[in-house]
Amino acid sequence: MPFDYLPPVQRARPNFVVIGYGFAGRSFHAYLLGLEPRLRLHGVCARDPEKRAAAATNHPGIRTYATFEEVLMDSEVDGVILATPHDTHAPLAIAALDADRHVVSDKVMCLNLTECDAMITAAERSGKLLTVFHNRRWDGDFLTVQKLMNENKLGDVRWVECSWQRYGVWGGWRASIEKGGGRTYDLGAHMLDQILTLFPAAVTSVHARMHRDWANAPTESHAMVTLTFADGRTVIVDVNCVTRWSKPRWHVVGSEATFVKWGEDPQEKVMIAGQIDTAVEPPENYGKLYTGHTKTGHDATVVPTLAGRWRNYYENLADVLTRGESPAVTLKQMRRLMTVLDATFASANTSEVVRL
C-alpha cells in the first residue's frame, strides 16, 4: 500500500512556502493556509518580481523567493505547496521530498500514473507527507449528495451524471496540452475524485470522448467520461467550456429516489474577495429529491444544500502535521484517480473502451 502515515513534526507550527503566485497560489492556497493558525505562511516563490512584491504586500512579514532552489536552501521551510502548471508537479514534488520537505500539490497531482508512482516512491523514501489539494470534497453540493447516500434516502444508487459546464476558452498554460492544461485535468479531476470518493468499488471500464472546438486552444473543449464499476453502477462525468446553458450539476438516480441539483458551489467567488466564511448557497439552487412513481405525478422535496467548507483541507493538514492524524486525501486514493485519468485519455485517443 502506498505510504500515507506521518508522525507529527517537531515544529509546533510548520512553515510552508507557496510555489507560484497566480490565481491558485494567491486566492486559494496563500489565503486558505492563512486561515489555519496551526500552520504558517512562511513565504511565496514566484519568478515574476511584480508577483513577489504583491505577495509581500498581501502578507506582510513573509519571505519571497525568485527560484525553487532558494526555497529548498532555506532551513526554516518545512513544506511547499505547488500552485504551478500541472507538468511541474512531479519534478518539483520529488525535489522537495528528497530535500526532506512536506509537499502539497495542487490538483491534478501529475500528468500520468508513471509520474504518480515516482512521487509516491519519493514520499516513501523521504518519510515526508505528500498529499493533493482536492478542496472540492468539501463542496456543499457534493456533501449533500454524500449525506443523502449515507442516509439511504436514494436507495441503491445505480446511475449518476455530474456536469460542470461553462462557456469560454482558457489562455496561458491552461491552453497547453504539454503543460497539462484543459478541463479534464482541472474540473474533471475534481469531479472524478468526488465520484471515486462516493463509490469504493473497482472501476472496470472507462470510455471517453473529447472535442477540441477552439482554434486558439488545442486542449479539449468538451470531455465526457463514462465509468462502470464492478458492482454495476454507471457514472457519466461531463465537463466542457462551450455550453451557454448548463445541465444539472448532479443527477443521481437511485432505486427509491432521484436527486437533481443545479448550480455551482458558492465558495470561490467570496473566497476571491477574502470572505469565504460568508458563502451561502442561493435557495433557488437547492436540489430536489423526487420520489414519485408515476409518469405524471412526482413527490419533490427541496433539499437545502449543506454548507461547503474548503477550510477543512488545511485544517486536516494541520491535524496530520501537528497531531499525527491521517490525511484526508491519501496517496492510495490519488493513485486510483490517476489510473482512471490515464484510462480517460487513452480512451479518448483511441475511441475505444479501456478495461481496468
Wavefront OBJ file of the C-alpha trace (Angstrom):
o trace
v 0.000 0.000 0.000
v 1.364 3.475 -0.803
v 2.822 5.471 2.066
v 0.188 7.522 3.881
v 1.192 7.671 7.541
v 3.203 10.516 9.006
v 4.196 11.133 12.644
v 3.934 14.690 13.982
v 6.720 17.102 13.065
v 8.796 18.698 15.796
v 7.944 22.300 14.934
v 4.736 23.374 16.664
v 3.655 25.495 13.701
v 5.067 24.178 10.378
v 6.347 26.732 7.884
v 5.035 26.469 4.311
v 6.030 28.249 1.131
v 3.551 28.636 -1.731
v 5.261 27.973 -5.059
v 3.612 30.132 -7.710
v 1.514 33.225 -7.063
v -1.027 33.153 -9.838
v -4.739 32.749 -9.176
v -4.412 29.400 -7.378
v -1.418 30.379 -5.287
v -2.879 33.730 -4.309
v -6.618 33.147 -3.892
v -6.677 29.506 -2.833
v -3.509 28.424 -1.098
v -1.997 31.531 0.483
v -5.445 32.639 1.594
v -6.740 29.319 2.976
v -3.423 28.455 4.615
v -3.500 31.834 6.302
v -6.813 30.971 7.960
v -5.326 27.968 9.795
v -3.491 29.156 12.945
v -1.536 25.902 13.356
v 0.261 26.440 10.035
v 2.385 29.408 8.968
v 2.657 31.023 5.546
v 6.430 31.401 5.654
v 6.873 32.644 2.108
v 5.951 32.784 -1.564
v 8.096 31.798 -4.533
v 7.485 33.484 -7.893
v 9.782 34.270 -10.813
v 7.879 37.480 -11.614
v 9.159 40.310 -9.356
v 5.758 42.019 -9.503
v 4.103 38.896 -8.091
v 6.706 38.695 -5.332
v 6.020 42.330 -4.479
v 2.272 41.681 -4.439
v 2.738 38.685 -2.150
v 4.852 40.735 0.264
v 2.185 43.434 0.303
v -0.681 40.993 0.805
v 1.147 39.033 3.512
v 3.428 41.361 5.491
v 6.424 39.676 7.052
v 6.683 36.676 4.735
v 9.813 35.805 2.769
v 9.846 35.872 -1.019
v 11.951 33.729 -3.319
v 12.757 34.037 -7.009
v 13.591 30.357 -7.530
v 12.552 26.979 -6.173
v 16.191 26.260 -5.337
v 16.218 29.240 -2.960
v 13.219 27.763 -1.134
v 14.914 24.407 -0.623
v 18.045 26.158 0.686
v 16.034 27.810 3.464
v 16.385 25.541 6.501
v 13.288 27.041 8.128
v 10.969 25.723 5.396
v 9.033 22.631 6.480
v 6.897 22.175 3.387
v 5.954 23.534 -0.023
v 2.606 23.996 -1.755
v 2.762 23.589 -5.520
v 0.452 26.089 -7.232
v 2.255 25.701 -10.544
v 1.434 24.293 -14.008
v 0.478 20.637 -13.877
v 3.537 19.385 -15.753
v 5.816 20.749 -12.999
v 4.158 18.963 -10.093
v 6.096 15.700 -10.347
v 9.633 17.121 -10.689
v 9.097 19.825 -8.067
v 7.458 17.414 -5.614
v 10.235 14.838 -5.974
v 12.921 17.503 -5.486
v 11.176 18.833 -2.367
v 10.616 15.377 -0.881
v 14.253 14.461 -1.495
v 15.140 17.671 0.358
v 13.080 16.432 3.336
v 10.147 18.811 2.826
v 6.444 18.034 3.003
v 4.547 18.566 -0.248
v 1.015 19.700 -1.012
v 0.390 19.533 -4.750
v -2.493 21.358 -6.295
v -4.699 19.085 -8.315
v -4.194 17.427 -10.670
v -1.449 15.509 -8.829
v 0.583 15.000 -12.022
v 0.167 14.062 -15.692
v 0.144 10.264 -15.576
v 0.475 7.160 -13.445
v 4.232 6.880 -14.062
v 4.770 10.328 -12.532
v 2.381 9.454 -9.711
v 4.366 6.340 -8.802
v 7.635 8.307 -8.882
v 6.148 10.874 -6.480
v 4.888 8.153 -4.132
v 8.296 6.464 -4.184
v 9.928 9.778 -3.259
v 7.483 10.204 -0.364
v 8.254 6.694 0.899
v 11.965 7.381 0.556
v 11.827 10.653 2.469
v 9.218 9.818 5.102
v 7.589 13.197 4.463
v 3.971 13.990 3.712
v 2.758 14.074 0.123
v -0.867 14.980 -0.460
v -3.038 16.682 -3.085
v -5.362 19.671 -2.794
v -8.813 18.253 -3.561
v -10.769 21.008 -1.846
v -13.942 20.144 -3.732
v -14.524 17.181 -1.454
v -15.894 19.982 0.728
v -18.240 21.494 -1.875
v -21.711 21.843 -0.409
v -23.407 20.022 -3.288
v -21.051 17.042 -3.017
v -21.512 16.872 0.758
v -25.285 16.926 0.206
v -25.163 14.021 -2.261
v -22.885 12.112 0.109
v -25.276 12.682 3.018
v -28.320 11.553 1.015
v -26.488 8.358 0.094
v -25.238 7.715 3.629
v -28.784 8.132 4.960
v -30.145 5.809 2.249
v -32.539 8.492 1.013
v -31.932 7.415 -2.585
v -31.941 3.662 -2.133
v -29.400 1.788 -4.246
v -27.699 4.383 -6.478
v -27.168 2.864 -9.920
v -26.631 5.833 -12.233
v -25.043 9.262 -11.730
v -24.486 12.108 -14.144
v -22.455 15.071 -12.945
v -21.702 18.068 -15.118
v -19.627 21.217 -14.983
v -20.306 23.380 -17.982
v -19.270 26.918 -18.815
v -18.526 28.993 -21.871
v -15.140 30.450 -22.739
v -11.623 29.423 -23.693
v -8.661 29.433 -21.323
v -5.364 31.075 -22.231
v -1.825 30.789 -20.893
v -0.505 27.427 -19.773
v -4.046 26.123 -19.263
v -4.399 26.101 -23.045
v -1.295 23.912 -23.422
v -1.563 20.137 -23.759
v 2.112 19.699 -22.838
v 1.680 21.603 -19.582
v -1.411 19.634 -18.587
v -3.988 22.277 -19.431
v -7.583 21.599 -20.362
v -10.769 20.918 -18.431
v -10.207 17.226 -17.762
v -7.119 17.769 -15.597
v -8.829 20.713 -13.897
v -12.524 20.480 -13.014
v -12.666 16.974 -14.445
v -10.086 15.767 -11.924
v -12.185 17.212 -9.091
v -15.350 15.559 -10.380
v -13.701 12.180 -10.864
v -12.238 12.433 -7.365
v -15.706 13.119 -5.981
v -17.148 10.101 -7.791
v -14.346 7.789 -6.650
v -14.886 9.034 -3.094
v -18.578 8.117 -3.314
v -18.029 4.679 -4.856
v -15.277 2.435 -3.438
v -15.915 -0.487 -5.817
v -13.350 -1.123 -8.523
v -13.696 0.778 -11.795
v -13.954 -1.865 -14.503
v -14.047 0.270 -17.661
v -13.579 3.832 -18.885
v -14.868 5.342 -22.105
v -14.153 8.965 -23.017
v -14.987 11.304 -25.870
v -13.236 14.662 -26.223
v -13.837 17.578 -28.578
v -11.433 20.372 -29.441
v -13.534 23.244 -30.721
v -11.403 26.334 -30.048
v -8.993 27.277 -32.850
v -6.661 29.104 -30.451
v -6.549 26.370 -27.773
v -5.514 22.762 -28.565
v -6.795 21.415 -25.239
v -10.171 19.715 -25.058
v -13.226 21.968 -25.057
v -15.576 19.158 -24.043
v -14.930 15.818 -22.370
v -17.475 13.162 -21.478
v -16.220 10.233 -19.417
v -18.271 7.116 -18.666
v -17.176 4.902 -15.796
v -18.545 1.473 -14.991
v -17.981 -0.106 -11.585
v -17.623 -3.723 -10.502
v -20.894 -3.502 -8.561
v -22.824 -2.481 -11.687
v -23.017 1.302 -11.195
v -22.530 3.723 -14.076
v -21.297 7.300 -13.832
v -21.030 9.955 -16.532
v -18.766 12.948 -15.932
v -19.373 15.809 -18.382
v -17.070 18.834 -18.336
v -16.833 21.484 -21.035
v -16.342 25.136 -21.893
v -18.619 25.513 -24.932
v -22.022 25.436 -23.244
v -24.170 28.534 -22.882
v -26.787 26.744 -20.768
v -25.631 24.106 -18.316
v -27.047 20.723 -17.403
v -27.776 19.950 -13.743
v -24.632 19.779 -11.657
v -25.881 16.440 -10.223
v -28.428 13.903 -11.474
v -28.325 10.946 -9.089
v -30.638 8.007 -9.772
v -31.373 5.514 -7.018
v -33.868 2.714 -6.574
v -36.014 4.839 -4.219
v -35.481 8.413 -5.414
v -33.735 10.716 -7.864
v -31.800 13.792 -6.768
v -31.359 16.737 -9.147
v -29.210 19.752 -8.280
v -28.342 22.842 -10.353
v -25.694 25.488 -9.753
v -22.121 25.611 -8.504
v -20.673 25.785 -5.017
v -20.602 29.460 -3.924
v -17.274 29.475 -2.060
v -14.926 30.529 -4.865
v -16.458 33.928 -5.574
v -16.446 35.088 -1.958
v -13.045 33.492 -1.358
v -11.565 35.750 -4.036
v -12.928 38.679 -2.048
v -11.302 37.287 1.103
v -14.616 36.399 2.749
v -15.023 32.650 2.297
v -16.962 32.230 5.552
v -19.804 34.304 4.080
v -20.509 31.790 1.294
v -24.208 30.943 1.113
v -25.987 28.744 -1.414
v -28.928 30.600 -3.042
v -32.176 28.770 -2.166
v -33.102 28.671 -5.857
v -30.117 26.343 -6.359
v -31.221 23.851 -3.723
v -31.624 20.370 -5.109
v -34.819 18.362 -5.235
v -35.423 14.777 -4.225
v -38.015 13.101 -6.454
v -39.797 10.053 -5.090
v -42.881 9.762 -7.333
v -43.693 6.529 -9.115
v -46.000 7.688 -11.896
v -45.450 9.386 -15.242
v -47.426 12.458 -14.300
v -47.016 12.794 -10.536
v -43.794 13.358 -8.656
v -43.334 13.984 -4.981
v -40.489 16.519 -4.906
v -38.799 17.502 -1.668
v -36.494 20.503 -1.596
v -33.138 19.583 -0.059
v -31.222 22.566 1.372
v -27.573 22.353 0.368
v -25.145 21.631 3.168
v -22.615 24.367 3.806
v -19.371 23.752 1.979
v -16.091 24.328 3.780
v -12.839 24.379 1.823
v -11.051 25.454 5.005
v -11.293 21.805 6.095
v -8.428 20.852 3.792
v -5.776 22.908 5.573
v -7.307 22.143 8.955
v -6.771 18.467 8.170
v -3.211 19.208 7.038
v -2.562 20.809 10.428
v -4.062 17.754 12.150
v -1.700 15.498 10.198
v 1.450 17.501 10.883
v 0.847 18.531 14.487
v -1.209 15.621 15.844
v -0.262 12.660 13.648
v -3.758 12.151 12.238
v -4.426 10.628 8.807
v -4.553 12.813 5.701
v -7.993 13.278 4.166
v -6.525 12.909 0.668
v -4.367 9.793 0.579
v -1.850 8.532 -1.933
v -3.844 5.341 -2.416
v -6.820 7.480 -3.483
v -4.649 9.587 -5.774
v -3.153 6.535 -7.464
v -6.669 5.270 -8.145
v -7.620 8.645 -9.617
v -4.520 8.798 -11.818
v -5.287 5.282 -13.087
v -8.725 6.485 -14.185
v -7.306 9.670 -15.741
v -4.737 7.651 -17.701
v -7.547 5.440 -18.975
v -9.632 8.523 -19.827
v -7.005 9.974 -22.158
v -6.176 6.552 -23.609
v -9.845 6.016 -24.436
v -10.240 9.479 -25.919
v -7.158 8.958 -28.116
v -8.278 5.552 -29.438
v -12.085 5.911 -29.318
v -12.143 2.562 -27.529
v -13.301 1.417 -24.113
v -10.387 0.860 -21.736
v -10.823 -2.143 -19.439
v -9.258 -1.930 -15.995
l 1 2 3 4 5 6 7 8 9 10 11 12 13 14 15 16 17 18 19 20 21 22 23 24 25 26 27 28 29 30 31 32 33 34 35 36 37 38 39 40 41 42 43 44 45 46 47 48 49 50 51 52 53 54 55 56 57 58 59 60 61 62 63 64 65 66 67 68 69 70 71 72 73 74 75 76 77 78 79 80 81 82 83 84 85 86 87 88 89 90 91 92 93 94 95 96 97 98 99 100 101 102 103 104 105 106 107 108 109 110 111 112 113 114 115 116 117 118 119 120 121 122 123 124 125 126 127 128 129 130 131 132 133 134 135 136 137 138 139 140 141 142 143 144 145 146 147 148 149 150 151 152 153 154 155 156 157 158 159 160 161 162 163 164 165 166 167 168 169 170 171 172 173 174 175 176 177 178 179 180 181 182 183 184 185 186 187 188 189 190 191 192 193 194 195 196 197 198 199 200 201 202 203 204 205 206 207 208 209 210 211 212 213 214 215 216 217 218 219 220 221 222 223 224 225 226 227 228 229 230 231 232 233 234 235 236 237 238 239 240 241 242 243 244 245 246 247 248 249 250 251 252 253 254 255 256 257 258 259 260 261 262 263 264 265 266 267 268 269 270 271 272 273 274 275 276 277 278 279 280 281 282 283 284 285 286 287 288 289 290 291 292 293 294 295 296 297 298 299 300 301 302 303 304 305 306 307 308 309 310 311 312 313 314 315 316 317 318 319 320 321 322 323 324 325 326 327 328 329 330 331 332 333 334 335 336 337 338 339 340 341 342 343 344 345 346 347 348 349 350 351 352 353 354 355 356
